């Protein structure tokens, strides 16, 4: 008999609703911390979309396993093939897949979804409009994507497209603001059993093509706002699968139940400070657009303290001028380190000297520097409320900035506001993180290519560099590894020289799990793929399918 969710894990308001599901296996997960859930199942929304929409409601075509060097795991698709000139890629779809309402899934749905994001730029989160010229349904099971340029990496972006049903979305008048209240998907969990701002429960799709593999009946998503709340819930054993910063994890989490409370921290995302080069404040904009100012800011940051004090030693310091990070060290260009490495070393006196040489001085005697043209510099650094490790990191950053005469404060908006501010450019400085890919090209392209500025929170700097754009575009115009390495060397040189973001460390992949109710979790001993439950991690679908309820 499957293990049922105990009454102690169910919020009081949901007890009656869950009693009818007593025989079901219900996995409690925490993919993100928010102050309230907003009922938004639009897979293209970047700010309020629920974290279980992509992958679990809308299954990917292919999942490229970044932990295994990009090994393809075929889902809605069963194969792909490039043309000889790399200007088109043909994808073969799986037979027998239906939408959760019973309608057949076909190539026309894929073509429709691509055309939808091309027609509505706010939905085009991955630059498909610039990448793909057109898509054609060759037949019900075959889609041909014609590319604007030769691109051997186009498939990595194409599979990020959320494929939605044409028979539902074709009649949606405002797809940008559509909240998709009754989602119809191809993924394993499409039924919204219960929804409140404090908790929602998402259950199995009876028409899921891979239903035999799926052994989890429902996922429960409790609303948790802060790291402290996450720690309390985890310590009580209320969460099965989560990914949060937990201080002194051996004592505060593992020690509460050593037999079942586990964690694994593989190398993860780049964490950096963004400055808005299009800030609405003239003084800040002048400073942020000056590479000497950005370099001085970087030199004022005590990265070791950020890692050891704010991060309890879990992150890995990132002093690469290019922001490359240790996980991609095999790609490192040592010439960039030699030329620009001094700007990522903690050096308060050097930062002061650099600012003085660049013309920054205290013209009004208040102890804070003004720009070379005499404008005031004063800004807040935004960081999501409740993210205690990041908040402590920003406080250390403010201390460093104060020490070199820069006036700055910490601001802690809610996660959705923070994300929306980065997208809209309604901020001055922010702490941000970038997802990893098969190669370092992914986070460089997503964060720094001109076409991606202002589309997601990653393109927050409003940095424009035509040469870098060309290099990023040329990286996948060849399949020659040595040519790609040479291009990556040049990419690093551009980034290291301009410092468009200020890298400070690389987070581990925050991942904790509880084996009391479920087994099959990915771990250091079972390293099948990225283990996290966070959104923007397609591998989490593979993880869900590996889980099994513990037998009574």
GINOR-V821763 format. One record per residue. N is the residue number from 1. SS is DSSP state (@ for helix, = for strand, . for the rest). Layout:
# GINOR-V821763
((N:SS) (N:SS))
This chain:
# GINOR-V821763
((1:.) (2:=) (3:.) (4:.) (5:.) (6:.) (7:@) (8:@) (9:@) (10:.) (11:.) (12:@) (13:@) (14:@) (15:@) (16:@) (17:@) (18:@) (19:@) (20:.) (21:.) (22:.) (23:.) (24:.) (25:.) (26:=) (27:=) (28:=) (29:=) (30:=) (31:.) (32:.) (33:.) (34:.) (35:.) (36:.) (37:.) (38:.) (39:.) (40:.) (41:.) (42:.) (43:.) (44:.) (45:.) (46:.) (47:.) (48:.) (49:.) (50:.) (51:.) (52:.) (53:.) (54:=) (55:.) (56:.) (57:.) (58:=) (59:.) (60:.) (61:.) (62:=) (63:=) (64:=) (65:=) (66:@) (67:@) (68:@) (69:.) (70:.) (71:=) (72:=) (73:=) (74:=) (75:.) (76:.) (77:=) (78:=) (79:=) (80:=) (81:=) (82:=) (83:.) (84:.) (85:.) (86:.) (87:.) (88:=) (89:=) (90:=) (91:=) (92:=) (93:=) (94:.) (95:.) (96:.) (97:.) (98:=) (99:.) (100:.) (101:.) (102:.) (103:.) (104:=) (105:.) (106:.) (107:@) (108:@) (109:@) (110:@) (111:@) (112:@) (113:@) (114:@) (115:@) (116:@) (117:@) (118:@) (119:@) (120:.) (121:@) (122:@) (123:@) (124:.) (125:.) (126:.) (127:.) (128:@) (129:@) (130:@) (131:@) (132:=) (133:=) (134:=) (135:=) (136:=) (137:=) (138:=) (139:=) (140:.) (141:.) (142:=) (143:=) (144:=) (145:=) (146:=) (147:=) (148:.) (149:.) (150:.) (151:.) (152:.) (153:.) (154:@) (155:@) (156:@) (157:@) (158:@) (159:.) (160:.) (161:.) (162:.) (163:.) (164:.) (165:.) (166:@) (167:@) (168:@) (169:@) (170:.) (171:.) (172:.) (173:.) (174:.) (175:.) (176:.) (177:.) (178:.) (179:.) (180:.) (181:.) (182:.) (183:.) (184:.) (185:.) (186:.) (187:.) (188:.) (189:=) (190:=) (191:=) (192:=) (193:=) (194:=) (195:=) (196:=) (197:.) (198:.) (199:=) (200:=) (201:=) (202:=) (203:=) (204:=) (205:.) (206:.) (207:.) (208:.) (209:.) (210:.) (211:.) (212:.) (213:.) (214:.) (215:.) (216:.) (217:.) (218:=) (219:=) (220:=) (221:=) (222:=) (223:.) (224:.) (225:.) (226:.) (227:@) (228:@) (229:@) (230:@) (231:@) (232:@) (233:@) (234:@) (235:@) (236:.) (237:.) (238:.) (239:.) (240:.) (241:=) (242:=) (243:.) (244:.) (245:.) (246:.) (247:.) (248:.) (249:@) (250:@) (251:@) (252:@) (253:.) (254:@) (255:@) (256:@) (257:.) (258:.) (259:.) (260:.) (261:=) (262:=) (263:=) (264:.) (265:.) (266:.) (267:=) (268:=) (269:=) (270:=) (271:=) (272:=) (273:=) (274:=) (275:=) (276:.) (277:.) (278:.) (279:.) (280:.) (281:.) (282:@) (283:@) (284:@) (285:@) (286:@) (287:@) (288:@) (289:.) (290:.) (291:@) (292:@) (293:@) (294:@) (295:@) (296:@) (297:@) (298:@) (299:@) (300:@) (301:.) (302:.) (303:@) (304:@) (305:@) (306:@) (307:@) (308:@) (309:@) (310:@) (311:.) (312:.) (313:.) (314:.) (315:.) (316:=) (317:=) (318:.) (319:.) (320:.) (321:.) (322:.) (323:.) (324:.) (325:.) (326:@) (327:@) (328:@) (329:@) (330:@) (331:@) (332:.) (333:.) (334:@) (335:@) (336:@) (337:@) (338:@) (339:@) (340:@) (341:@) (342:@) (343:@) (344:@) (345:.) (346:.) (347:.) (348:@) (349:@) (350:@) (351:@) (352:@) (353:@) (354:@) (355:@) (356:@) (357:@) (358:.) (359:.) (360:.) (361:=) (362:.) (363:.) (364:.) (365:.) (366:.) (367:.) (368:.) (369:.) (370:=) (371:.) (372:.) (373:.) (374:.) (375:.) (376:=) (377:.) (378:=) (379:=) (380:=) (381:=) (382:=) (383:.) (384:.) (385:.) (386:.) (387:.) (388:@) (389:@) (390:@) (391:@) (392:@) (393:@) (394:@) (395:@) (396:@) (397:@) (398:@) (399:@) (400:@) (401:@) (402:@) (403:@) (404:.) (405:.) (406:.) (407:=) (408:=) (409:=) (410:=) (411:=) (412:.) (413:.) (414:.) (415:@) (416:@) (417:@) (418:@) (419:@) (420:@) (421:@) (422:@) (423:@) (424:@) (425:.) (426:.) (427:.) (428:.) (429:=) (430:=) (431:=) (432:=) (433:=) (434:=) (435:.) (436:.) (437:.) (438:.) (439:.) (440:.) (441:@) (442:@) (443:@) (444:@) (445:@) (446:@) (447:@) (448:@) (449:.) (450:@) (451:@) (452:@) (453:.) (454:.) (455:.) (456:.) (457:.) (458:.) (459:.) (460:.) (461:.) (462:.) (463:.) (464:.) (465:.) (466:@) (467:@) (468:@) (469:@) (470:@) (471:@) (472:@) (473:@) (474:@) (475:@) (476:.) (477:.) (478:.) (479:.) (480:.) (481:@) (482:@) (483:@) (484:@) (485:@) (486:@) (487:@) (488:@) (489:@) (490:@) (491:@) (492:@) (493:@) (494:@) (495:@) (496:@) (497:@) (498:@) (499:.) (500:.) (501:=) (502:=) (503:=) (504:=) (505:=) (506:=) (507:=) (508:=) (509:.) (510:.) (511:.) (512:=) (513:=) (514:=) (515:.) (516:.) (517:.) (518:=) (519:=) (520:.) (521:.) (522:.) (523:=) (524:.) (525:.) (526:=) (527:.) (528:.) (529:.) (530:.) (531:.) (532:.) (533:.) (534:.) (535:.) (536:.) (537:.) (538:.) (539:@) (540:@) (541:@) (542:@) (543:@) (544:@) (545:@) (546:@) (547:.) (548:=) (549:=) (550:.) (551:=) (552:.))
